[in-house]
Amino acid sequence: EVQVVESGGGLVQAGESLRLSCTTSGVTKGAYAVAWFRQVPGKEREWVSCISWSSSSISYADSVKGRFTISRDNGKKTIYLQMDRLIPEDTAMYLCAVEMYGACSGKVEYWGRGTQVTVSS
């Protein structure tokens, strides 16, 4: 059984930082890219960032570029999202997504359940 589990969310003040983690288990294919999305009730799910299996390709949404950093440790099967200089607009449920291929493609195969991030002003 594939499991994708996010952690690290919480309540912080504007300007502070959080580091989210996404740990995978049961993924049998050799290589997979991982993306982060965020969801606010009543709004469309927003793509945040993606990292390829080898970490050679990384991309960010314009809304988080320069503030968020994605990384991964394949040995630990864990993907990180370092979020700095948080703003209230970053408040959302953050979801981790395992993609179908080693390169970022936007084709999600497995979703986590999310971790809530709330940024107060």
Secondary structure, 3 states (H helix, E strand, C coil): CCEEEEECCEEEECCCCEEEEEEEECCCCCCCCEEEEEECCCCCCEEEEEECCCCCCEEECCCCCCCEEEEEECCCCEEEEEECCCCHHHCEEEEEEEECCCCCCCCEEEECCCEEEEEEC
